[in-house]
Amino acid sequence: MTQRTHTIRNVAIVGVSTALLAVTAPVTASVAASPSQSLAWTDCEGSGVDHRQQCATLHVPMDYADPDSPLIDIDVSRIPSENPEARRGTLLLIPGGPGGSSLNDPSEKGQKLPKDVRDAYDLVGFAPRGLAPSTPVDCGLNHGDLGISKLRPWPAADGSVDGNMATARRMADACAANGGDLIRHLSTANEARDIDRLRAALGERKLSAWGVSYGTYVGAVYAQLFPHRTDRIVLDSNDNPDPTRVARAWLAGHEQGVEDTFPDFAAWASGPDNPDRVALRAADVRPLFLRLAARLDRDPLPWPGANPEELNGNVLRQTMLDSLYSPSLYPTLAKLMRAAQQGTVPPAPAAPPEAVLQNVAAVGAGTMCNDVAWPTSEAVYEKEVAESRAKYPLTAGMPRNAMPCAAWPYPPREAPVRITGRGPSDILLVQNERDVATPLSGARKLREAFGRRAVMVTVNSTGHDAYLANGNACGDRTVSRFLATGQRPASDTYCA
């Protein structure tokens, strides 16, 4: 098997709805009971992975509700426990997205885990259904629709959503025409069922997991559908689980996420010793950004090699959104702001291969549109975008705008999973206070939904991905201790 993975940051489209269409009866967890299947582990082909990492292919039903469903492939990887005598089980690394892969994570982020955690678990990653090198899906989108500022629904400079609705129809039509049967069977619930098939194929009675970003929702849905198959569950940078909105709530969360996070960027971007300084005072950075975005709305700069080939206001806004994911990315936004002030542009940003973008975009669209129905009325988006623009000018209405789901031709096949407190108390949430993508306000909703099943560690830090990334030493110690020993704080904790 060839190991083909690509690191893509912030590419997967996000989105979900207040009005549900008629849905079929849900596929219960019992339907997903796994037949006997074993994994044939081989050395991973390709370069850039730890020599210990092994690869295998899992076969799962495309449609769990159909006993005669064709099978699709889920590519899987693992690095075995470094100390078999101390081995407890399997730690599944659940990726973000929708459209992210953890296939290389055993070799990468998994190696940041403390040794006692690596001793306790086999580290396992996977490419979720639809994502290459698992059986892939592709919508065949126009090149222009693959630009990140187009995959996120930034409205026109005057706030109009006409163009976004046209884009939604064009993308949804392309997915219906080119996505095949698989595009209709991408969903978070089906990913959770795939995970339980993987658990059984690994020979594990229970599964531990570390889910990040969208992976927290996958992990939450798994814990709801298969509560007694869970061991130690870490959910890091947590999605709002609102079952009436699902990914639409995640997209809307960027409003508050930017407000929570931008002041940290402003303080950094006004530092006197910063070579990328954009203003003398932190208070000046926000108005400067808004002026630059408005100027680029009126008078974009040519940007050869970029997609689109101009630096307009929405490209600047999208760069802001991307750069607030981690303080390490702040220079990207500052350099672009400085160039725009001078009427110039930096070299065009590198992009993943178009085939990868096509695949990621298809998985993102299929998952978020199949999870729940979105409003289809342009008037709904017009009203919400206008409200958002007035209250949250930095995000200019994008977080409440129309995605391809506004024109998705397929009603959801089942109702969204409602997260509850039913099940064992074995879940630890870790959450940065200032997170652009999964704000603390949304994480609190997941914490509330889990009730007694969970404890949350709130970390005084800025950035998306807390544990072993943008968090702090206190938060990292707390999570590591739980994974290694099962010891959790007795109640919700603040890591200053």
Stockholm file with secondary structure:
# STOCKHOLM 1.0

chainA/1-496         MTQRTHTIRNVAIVGVSTALLAVTAPVTASVAASPSQSLAWTDCEGSGVDHRQQCATLHVPMDYADPDSPLIDIDVSRIPSENPEARRGTLLLIPGGPGGSSLNDPSEKGQKLPKDVRDAYDLVGFAPRGLAPSTPVDCGLNHGDLGISKLRPWPAADGSVDGNMATARRMADACAANGGDLIRHLSTANEARDIDRLRAALGERKLSAWGVSYGTYVGAVYAQLFPHRTDRIVLDSNDNPDPTRVARAWLAGHEQGVEDTFPDFAAWASGPDNPDRVALRAADVRPLFLRLAARLDRDPLPWPGANPEELNGNVLRQTMLDSLYSPSLYPTLAKLMRAAQQGTVPPAPAAPPEAVLQNVAAVGAGTMCNDVAWPTSEAVYEKEVAESRAKYPLTAGMPRNAMPCAAWPYPPREAPVRITGRGPSDILLVQNERDVATPLSGARKLREAFGRRAVMVTVNSTGHDAYLANGNACGDRTVSRFLATGQRPASDTYCA
#=GR chainA/1-496 SS CBCCCCCCSSCSCCCCCSSCCCCCCCCCGGGGCCCCCCCCCEECBSSSSCTTCEEEEEEEESCTTCTTCCEEEEEEEEECCSCGGGCCEEEEEECCTTTCCCTTTTTTGGGGSCHHHHHHEEEEEECCTBSTTSSBCCCCCCGGGGSHHHHTTCCCTTCCCHHHHHHHHHHHHHHHHHSTGGGGGCCHHHHHHHHHHHHHHTTCSSEEEEEETHHHHHHHHHHHHSGGGEEEEEEESCCCCCTTTTHHHHHHHHHHHHHHHHHHHHHHHTCTTCTTCCCSSGGGHHHHHHHHHHHHHHSCEECTTSSSSEECHHHHHHHHHHHTTCGGGHHHHHHHHHHHHTTCCCSCCCCCCHHHHHHHHHHHHHHHHHHSCCCCCHHHHHHHHHHHHHHCTTTTTGGGSCCGGGGCSSCCSSCCCCCCSCSCSCEEEEEEEECSSSCHHHHHHHHHHHGGGEEEEEEEEESSCIIIIISCHHHHHHHHHHHHHCCCCSSCEEEC
#=GC SS_cons         CBCCCCCCSSCSCCCCCSSCCCCCCCCCGGGGCCCCCCCCCEECBSSSSCTTCEEEEEEEESCTTCTTCCEEEEEEEEECCSCGGGCCEEEEEECCTTTCCCTTTTTTGGGGSCHHHHHHEEEEEECCTBSTTSSBCCCCCCGGGGSHHHHTTCCCTTCCCHHHHHHHHHHHHHHHHHSTGGGGGCCHHHHHHHHHHHHHHTTCSSEEEEEETHHHHHHHHHHHHSGGGEEEEEEESCCCCCTTTTHHHHHHHHHHHHHHHHHHHHHHHTCTTCTTCCCSSGGGHHHHHHHHHHHHHHSCEECTTSSSSEECHHHHHHHHHHHTTCGGGHHHHHHHHHHHHTTCCCSCCCCCCHHHHHHHHHHHHHHHHHHSCCCCCHHHHHHHHHHHHHHCTTTTTGGGSCCGGGGCSSCCSSCCCCCCSCSCSCEEEEEEEECSSSCHHHHHHHHHHHGGGEEEEEEEEESSCIIIIISCHHHHHHHHHHHHHCCCCSSCEEEC
//
